[in-house]
Amino acid sequence: MLDVAVQAGPGWGKIEDWEALAARAVTAALQISPYGEWIARNLAIEVSIRLTDDDEVQTLNRQYRGKDKPTNVLSFPMVQADLLDGLANTDDGEVLLGDIVLARGVCRHEAADKGISVADHATHLIVHGTFHLLGYDHLEDAEAEAMEALETRALASLGLANPYDDNRG
């Protein structure tokens, strides 16, 4: 069972069903990852999504990454990547996979630059953040290409275009 909890701060609006959007994005990422079988197992996985403002994300980015600027998405894994293969329910019945935090202003600005909806861009950022929770990174070119390919497949399963295609619309 997958539990995706969303906390949407002021300014994210009621236009989208953020709970449903986030659940679809996390599920899509999990399904094409090596951990897709978690969805069918008797394993309670929790992912927390916080939709907040640029100031909060800047504070978190400064505190945890040493970068004093807002960024589009931050991921905070709760399970070490080398322990993911052995996940099992804990005493309280849930495995806390981690937290994903999106910055409203950065997300809106990037969506406008790409000519896509905030919902579609947020979906991409949640997919991206989920892969970080699963131990993926993009520090080196090979890692980035692998992660982008997974993101593209997950987004395609949701009917969304490849965000890395420079020839889009």
CYANA upper distance limits for C-alpha pairs under 8 A (distance plus 0.5 A):
  1 MET  CA     38 TRP  CA      8.22
  1 MET  CA     39 ILE  CA      6.31
  1 MET  CA     40 ALA  CA      7.69
  1 MET  CA     41 ARG  CA      7.78
  1 MET  CA     42 ASN  CA      7.12
  1 MET  CA     43 LEU  CA      6.32
  1 MET  CA     44 ALA  CA      5.22
  1 MET  CA     45 ILE  CA      6.73
  2 LEU  CA     27 THR  CA      8.33
  2 LEU  CA     39 ILE  CA      7.00
  2 LEU  CA     44 ALA  CA      6.36
  2 LEU  CA     45 ILE  CA      5.40
  2 LEU  CA     46 GLU  CA      6.50
  2 LEU  CA     47 VAL  CA      8.40
  3 ASP  CA     23 ALA  CA      8.18
  3 ASP  CA     44 ALA  CA      7.72
  3 ASP  CA     45 ILE  CA      6.55
  3 ASP  CA     46 GLU  CA      5.18
  3 ASP  CA     47 VAL  CA      6.88
  4 VAL  CA     19 GLU  CA      7.61
  4 VAL  CA     22 ALA  CA      7.33
  4 VAL  CA     23 ALA  CA      6.05
  4 VAL  CA     26 VAL  CA      8.22
  4 VAL  CA     46 GLU  CA      6.30
  4 VAL  CA     47 VAL  CA      5.41
  4 VAL  CA     48 SER  CA      6.32
  4 VAL  CA     49 ILE  CA      7.70
  5 ALA  CA     19 GLU  CA      7.29
  5 ALA  CA     46 GLU  CA      8.02
  5 ALA  CA     47 VAL  CA      6.90
  5 ALA  CA     48 SER  CA      5.36
  5 ALA  CA     49 ILE  CA      6.53
  6 VAL  CA     18 TRP  CA      7.37
  6 VAL  CA     19 GLU  CA      6.15
  6 VAL  CA     22 ALA  CA      7.88
  6 VAL  CA     48 SER  CA      6.56
  6 VAL  CA     49 ILE  CA      5.19
  6 VAL  CA     50 ARG  CA      6.35
  6 VAL  CA     51 LEU  CA      7.94
  7 GLN  CA     48 SER  CA      8.49
  7 GLN  CA     49 ILE  CA      6.80
  7 GLN  CA     50 ARG  CA      5.40
  7 GLN  CA     51 LEU  CA      6.58
  8 ALA  CA     12 TRP  CA      6.81
  8 ALA  CA     18 TRP  CA      8.13
  8 ALA  CA     50 ARG  CA      6.59
  8 ALA  CA     51 LEU  CA      5.10
  8 ALA  CA     52 THR  CA      6.98
  9 GLY  CA     50 ARG  CA      8.18
  9 GLY  CA     51 LEU  CA      6.23
  9 GLY  CA     52 THR  CA      5.54
  9 GLY  CA     53 ASP  CA      7.91
 10 PRO  CA     52 THR  CA      7.85
 11 GLY  CA    104 ARG  CA      7.98
 12 TRP  CA     51 LEU  CA      7.63
 12 TRP  CA     52 THR  CA      8.28
 12 TRP  CA    104 ARG  CA      7.23
 16 GLU  CA     21 LEU  CA      8.08
 16 GLU  CA    119 ALA  CA      7.57
 17 ASP  CA     21 LEU  CA      6.68
 18 TRP  CA     22 ALA  CA      6.40
 19 GLU  CA     23 ALA  CA      6.61
 20 ALA  CA     24 ARG  CA      6.64
 21 LEU  CA     25 ALA  CA      6.75
 21 LEU  CA    119 ALA  CA      8.31
 21 LEU  CA    123 THR  CA      7.27
 22 ALA  CA     26 VAL  CA      6.61
 22 ALA  CA     49 ILE  CA      8.04
 22 ALA  CA    123 THR  CA      7.26
 22 ALA  CA    126 ILE  CA      7.23
 23 ALA  CA     27 THR  CA      6.45
 24 ARG  CA     28 ALA  CA      6.50
 24 ARG  CA    158 LEU  CA      8.34
 25 ALA  CA     29 ALA  CA      6.83
 25 ALA  CA    123 THR  CA      6.15
 25 ALA  CA    124 HIS  CA      7.99
 25 ALA  CA    126 ILE  CA      6.61
 25 ALA  CA    127 VAL  CA      5.85
 25 ALA  CA    154 ALA  CA      8.33
 25 ALA  CA    155 LEU  CA      8.32
 25 ALA  CA    158 LEU  CA      8.41
 26 VAL  CA     30 LEU  CA      6.68
 26 VAL  CA    126 ILE  CA      7.19
 26 VAL  CA    127 VAL  CA      6.34
 26 VAL  CA    130 THR  CA      6.59
 27 THR  CA     31 GLN  CA      6.48
 27 THR  CA     39 ILE  CA      8.38
 28 ALA  CA     32 ILE  CA      7.20
 28 ALA  CA    127 VAL  CA      7.93
 28 ALA  CA    154 ALA  CA      5.60
 28 ALA  CA    155 LEU  CA      7.79
 28 ALA  CA    157 SER  CA      7.37
 28 ALA  CA    158 LEU  CA      7.78
 29 ALA  CA     33 SER  CA      6.78
 29 ALA  CA    127 VAL  CA      6.08
 29 ALA  CA    130 THR  CA      7.05
 29 ALA  CA    131 PHE  CA      7.26
 29 ALA  CA    150 LEU  CA      8.13
 29 ALA  CA    151 GLU  CA      7.55
 29 ALA  CA    154 ALA  CA      5.83
 30 LEU  CA     34 PRO  CA      8.16
 30 LEU  CA     35 TYR  CA      6.45
 30 LEU  CA     36 GLY  CA      5.40
 30 LEU  CA     38 TRP  CA      8.44
 30 LEU  CA     39 ILE  CA      8.24
 30 LEU  CA    130 THR  CA      8.27
 31 GLN  CA     35 TYR  CA      7.56
 31 GLN  CA     36 GLY  CA      4.58
 31 GLN  CA     37 GLU  CA      7.94
 31 GLN  CA     39 ILE  CA      8.12
 31 GLN  CA    154 ALA  CA      8.38
 32 ILE  CA     36 GLY  CA      6.59
 32 ILE  CA    150 LEU  CA      7.61
 32 ILE  CA    153 ARG  CA      7.94
 32 ILE  CA    154 ALA  CA      7.03
 33 SER  CA    150 LEU  CA      8.01
 35 TYR  CA     85 ASP  CA      8.40
 36 GLY  CA     40 ALA  CA      8.47
 37 GLU  CA     41 ARG  CA      6.81
 38 TRP  CA     42 ASN  CA      8.22
 38 TRP  CA     43 LEU  CA      6.88
 38 TRP  CA     45 ILE  CA      8.45
 39 ILE  CA     43 LEU  CA      8.04
 43 LEU  CA     88 ALA  CA      6.96
 43 LEU  CA     89 ASN  CA      6.34
 43 LEU  CA     93 GLY  CA      8.40
 43 LEU  CA     94 GLU  CA      7.75
 43 LEU  CA     95 VAL  CA      8.21
 44 ALA  CA     89 ASN  CA      6.98
 44 ALA  CA     93 GLY  CA      6.88
 44 ALA  CA     94 GLU  CA      5.15
 44 ALA  CA     95 VAL  CA      6.50
 45 ILE  CA     94 GLU  CA      6.21
 45 ILE  CA     95 VAL  CA      5.36
 45 ILE  CA     96 LEU  CA      6.60
 45 ILE  CA     97 LEU  CA      6.91
 46 GLU  CA     94 GLU  CA      7.14
 46 GLU  CA     95 VAL  CA      6.54
 46 GLU  CA     96 LEU  CA      5.39
 46 GLU  CA     97 LEU  CA      6.28
 46 GLU  CA     98 GLY  CA      7.83
 47 VAL  CA     96 LEU  CA      6.91
 47 VAL  CA     97 LEU  CA      6.11
 47 VAL  CA     98 GLY  CA      5.88
 47 VAL  CA     99 ASP  CA      6.42
 47 VAL  CA    100 ILE  CA      8.15
 48 SER  CA     98 GLY  CA      6.87
 48 SER  CA     99 ASP  CA      5.15
 48 SER  CA    100 ILE  CA      6.72
 49 ILE  CA     99 ASP  CA      6.32
 49 ILE  CA    100 ILE  CA      5.32
 49 ILE  CA    101 VAL  CA      6.32
 49 ILE  CA    102 LEU  CA      8.33
 50 ARG  CA     99 ASP  CA      8.04
 50 ARG  CA    100 ILE  CA      6.74
 50 ARG  CA    101 VAL  CA      5.19
 50 ARG  CA    102 LEU  CA      6.85
 51 LEU  CA    101 VAL  CA      6.47
 51 LEU  CA    102 LEU  CA      5.53
 51 LEU  CA    103 ALA  CA      6.96
 51 LEU  CA    104 ARG  CA      7.28
 52 THR  CA     56 GLU  CA      7.26
 52 THR  CA     57 VAL  CA      7.81
 52 THR  CA    101 VAL  CA      7.62
 52 THR  CA    102 LEU  CA      6.61
 52 THR  CA    103 ALA  CA      5.89
 52 THR  CA    104 ARG  CA      6.37
 53 ASP  CA     57 VAL  CA      7.07
 53 ASP  CA    102 LEU  CA      8.24
 53 ASP  CA    103 ALA  CA      5.44
 53 ASP  CA    104 ARG  CA      5.47
 53 ASP  CA    105 GLY  CA      7.02
 54 ASP  CA     58 GLN  CA      6.45
 54 ASP  CA     70 PRO  CA      5.95
 54 ASP  CA     71 THR  CA      8.09
 54 ASP  CA    103 ALA  CA      5.33
 54 ASP  CA    104 ARG  CA      6.66
 54 ASP  CA    105 GLY  CA      6.34
 54 ASP  CA    106 VAL  CA      7.27
 55 ASP  CA     59 THR  CA      6.74
 55 ASP  CA     70 PRO  CA      7.32
 56 GLU  CA     60 LEU  CA      6.77
 56 GLU  CA    103 ALA  CA      8.32
 57 VAL  CA     61 ASN  CA      6.39
 57 VAL  CA     69 LYS  CA      8.49
 57 VAL  CA     70 PRO  CA      5.88
 57 VAL  CA     71 THR  CA      7.22
 57 VAL  CA     74 LEU  CA      8.17
 57 VAL  CA    101 VAL  CA      7.78
 57 VAL  CA    102 LEU  CA      7.78
 57 VAL  CA    103 ALA  CA      6.40
 58 GLN  CA     62 ARG  CA      6.53
 58 GLN  CA     67 LYS  CA      8.32
 58 GLN  CA     68 ASP  CA      6.52
 58 GLN  CA     69 LYS  CA      5.33
 58 GLN  CA     70 PRO  CA      4.45
 58 GLN  CA     71 THR  CA      7.41
 59 THR  CA     63 GLN  CA      6.56
 59 THR  CA     68 ASP  CA      7.72
 59 THR  CA     69 LYS  CA      8.36
 59 THR  CA     70 PRO  CA      8.25
 60 LEU  CA     64 TYR  CA      6.37
 60 LEU  CA     65 ARG  CA      8.25
 61 ASN  CA     65 ARG  CA      5.68
 61 ASN  CA     66 GLY  CA      6.92
 61 ASN  CA     67 LYS  CA      6.03
 61 ASN  CA     68 ASP  CA      6.91
 61 ASN  CA     69 LYS  CA      7.30
 61 ASN  CA     70 PRO  CA      7.19
 61 ASN  CA     71 THR  CA      7.87
 61 ASN  CA     74 LEU  CA      8.02
 62 ARG  CA     66 GLY  CA      4.92
 62 ARG  CA     67 LYS  CA      5.05
 62 ARG  CA     68 ASP  CA      5.05
 62 ARG  CA     69 LYS  CA      7.49
 63 GLN  CA     67 LYS  CA      8.32
 70 PRO  CA    103 ALA  CA      7.69
 70 PRO  CA    106 VAL  CA      7.82
 71 THR  CA    103 ALA  CA      7.22
 71 THR  CA    106 VAL  CA      7.07
 72 ASN  CA    102 LEU  CA      6.21
 72 ASN  CA    103 ALA  CA      5.83
 72 ASN  CA    104 ARG  CA      8.44
 72 ASN  CA    106 VAL  CA      5.85
 72 ASN  CA    107 CYS  CA      6.16
 72 ASN  CA    125 LEU  CA      7.98
 73 VAL  CA    100 ILE  CA      7.45
 73 VAL  CA    101 VAL  CA      6.05
 73 VAL  CA    102 LEU  CA      5.07
 73 VAL  CA    103 ALA  CA      7.00
 73 VAL  CA    125 LEU  CA      6.76
 73 VAL  CA    126 ILE  CA      8.34
 73 VAL  CA    129 GLY  CA      7.32
 74 LEU  CA    100 ILE  CA      6.23
 74 LEU  CA    101 VAL  CA      5.63
 74 LEU  CA    102 LEU  CA      7.15
 74 LEU  CA    129 GLY  CA      7.33
 75 SER  CA     98 GLY  CA      7.82
 75 SER  CA     99 ASP  CA      6.28
 75 SER  CA    100 ILE  CA      5.02
 75 SER  CA    101 VAL  CA      6.93
 75 SER  CA    129 GLY  CA      5.92
 75 SER  CA    130 THR  CA      8.15
 75 SER  CA    132 HIS  CA      6.85
 75 SER  CA    133 LEU  CA      7.04
 76 PHE  CA     98 GLY  CA      5.97
 76 PHE  CA     99 ASP  CA      5.51
 76 PHE  CA    100 ILE  CA      6.83
 76 PHE  CA    133 LEU  CA      7.33
 77 PRO  CA     97 LEU  CA      6.61
 77 PRO  CA     98 GLY  CA      4.83
 77 PRO  CA     99 ASP  CA      6.96
 77 PRO  CA    132 HIS  CA      7.82
 77 PRO  CA    133 LEU  CA      5.24
 77 PRO  CA    134 LEU  CA      8.23
 78 MET  CA     96 LEU  CA      6.72
 78 MET  CA     97 LEU  CA      5.81
 78 MET  CA     98 GLY  CA      5.15
 78 MET  CA     99 ASP  CA      8.21
 78 MET  CA    133 LEU  CA      8.20
 79 VAL  CA     83 LEU  CA      7.13
 79 VAL  CA     84 LEU  CA      7.19
 79 VAL  CA     96 LEU  CA      7.98
 79 VAL  CA     97 LEU  CA      6.41
 79 VAL  CA     98 GLY  CA      7.74
 79 VAL  CA    133 LEU  CA      8.28
 80 GLN  CA     84 LEU  CA      7.26
 80 GLN  CA    135 GLY  CA      8.06
 81 ALA  CA    133 LEU  CA      8.46
 81 ALA  CA    134 LEU  CA      6.90
 81 ALA  CA    135 GLY  CA      5.25
 83 LEU  CA     87 LEU  CA      7.32
 84 LEU  CA    134 LEU  CA      7.90
 87 LEU  CA     95 VAL  CA      8.08
 88 ALA  CA     95 VAL  CA      7.72
 89 ASN  CA     93 GLY  CA      5.49
 89 ASN  CA     94 GLU  CA      5.87
 89 ASN  CA     95 VAL  CA      6.31
 90 THR  CA     94 GLU  CA      6.25
 90 THR  CA     95 VAL  CA      6.75
 97 LEU  CA    133 LEU  CA      7.06
 98 GLY  CA    133 LEU  CA      6.69
 99 ASP  CA    133 LEU  CA      8.43
100 ILE  CA    126 ILE  CA      7.54
100 ILE  CA    129 GLY  CA      6.43
100 ILE  CA    130 THR  CA      7.97
102 LEU  CA    107 CYS  CA      7.73
102 LEU  CA    122 ALA  CA      8.19
102 LEU  CA    125 LEU  CA      8.07
103 ALA  CA    107 CYS  CA      6.43
104 ARG  CA    108 ARG  CA      6.58
105 GLY  CA    109 HIS  CA      6.56
106 VAL  CA    110 GLU  CA      6.57
107 CYS  CA    111 ALA  CA      6.56
107 CYS  CA    118 VAL  CA      7.22
107 CYS  CA    121 HIS  CA      7.42
107 CYS  CA    122 ALA  CA      7.32
108 ARG  CA    112 ALA  CA      6.67
108 ARG  CA    118 VAL  CA      6.23
109 HIS  CA    113 ASP  CA      6.74
110 GLU  CA    114 LYS  CA      6.68
110 GLU  CA    121 HIS  CA      8.28
111 ALA  CA    115 GLY  CA      6.47
111 ALA  CA    116 ILE  CA      5.69
111 ALA  CA    117 SER  CA      6.41
111 ALA  CA    118 VAL  CA      5.98
111 ALA  CA    120 ASP  CA      8.49
111 ALA  CA    121 HIS  CA      6.24
112 ALA  CA    116 ILE  CA      6.77
112 ALA  CA    117 SER  CA      7.88
112 ALA  CA    118 VAL  CA      8.35
116 ILE  CA    120 ASP  CA      7.04
116 ILE  CA    121 HIS  CA      7.36
117 SER  CA    121 HIS  CA      6.85
118 VAL  CA    122 ALA  CA      6.39
119 ALA  CA    123 THR  CA      6.57
120 ASP  CA    124 HIS  CA      6.91
120 ASP  CA    160 LEU  CA      7.78
121 HIS  CA    125 LEU  CA      6.76
122 ALA  CA    126 ILE  CA      6.59
123 THR  CA    127 VAL  CA      6.69
124 HIS  CA    128 HIS  CA      6.56
124 HIS  CA    151 GLU  CA      8.01
124 HIS  CA    155 LEU  CA      7.37
124 HIS  CA    163 PRO  CA      8.26
125 LEU  CA    129 GLY  CA      6.47
126 ILE  CA    130 THR  CA      6.51
127 VAL  CA    131 PHE  CA      6.93
127 VAL  CA    151 GLU  CA      6.93
127 VAL  CA    154 ALA  CA      7.86
127 VAL  CA    155 LEU  CA      8.21
128 HIS  CA    132 HIS  CA      7.08
128 HIS  CA    151 GLU  CA      6.89
129 GLY  CA    133 LEU  CA      6.89
130 THR  CA    134 LEU  CA      6.87
131 PHE  CA    135 GLY  CA      7.03
131 PHE  CA    136 TYR  CA      5.92
131 PHE  CA    137 ASP  CA      8.26
131 PHE  CA    147 MET  CA      7.94
131 PHE  CA    151 GLU  CA      8.45
132 HIS  CA    136 TYR  CA      5.31
132 HIS  CA    137 ASP  CA      6.51
136 TYR  CA    143 GLU  CA      8.03
136 TYR  CA    147 MET  CA      7.08
137 ASP  CA    143 GLU  CA      6.61
137 ASP  CA    144 ALA  CA      7.23
137 ASP  CA    147 MET  CA      7.42
138 HIS  CA    142 ALA  CA      8.30
138 HIS  CA    143 GLU  CA      5.37
138 HIS  CA    144 ALA  CA      4.43
138 HIS  CA    145 GLU  CA      8.19
138 HIS  CA    147 MET  CA      7.26
139 LEU  CA    143 GLU  CA      7.13
139 LEU  CA    144 ALA  CA      7.17
140 GLU  CA    144 ALA  CA      6.62
141 ASP  CA    145 GLU  CA      6.64
142 ALA  CA    146 ALA  CA      6.74
143 GLU  CA    147 MET  CA      6.59
144 ALA  CA    148 GLU  CA      6.45
145 GLU  CA    149 ALA  CA      6.60
146 ALA  CA    150 LEU  CA      6.89
147 MET  CA    151 GLU  CA      6.67
148 GLU  CA    152 THR  CA      6.50
148 GLU  CA    164 TYR  CA      7.97
149 ALA  CA    153 ARG  CA      6.76
150 LEU  CA    154 ALA  CA      6.68
151 GLU  CA    155 LEU  CA      6.56
152 THR  CA    156 ALA  CA      6.52
152 THR  CA    161 ALA  CA      8.11
152 THR  CA    162 ASN  CA      5.77
152 THR  CA    163 PRO  CA      7.67
152 THR  CA    164 TYR  CA      8.42
153 ARG  CA    157 SER  CA      6.79
154 ALA  CA    158 LEU  CA      7.27
155 LEU  CA    159 GLY  CA      6.90
155 LEU  CA    160 LEU  CA      5.58
155 LEU  CA    161 ALA  CA      7.31
155 LEU  CA    162 ASN  CA      7.62
156 ALA  CA    160 LEU  CA      5.59
156 ALA  CA    161 ALA  CA      6.75
156 ALA  CA    162 ASN  CA      7.68
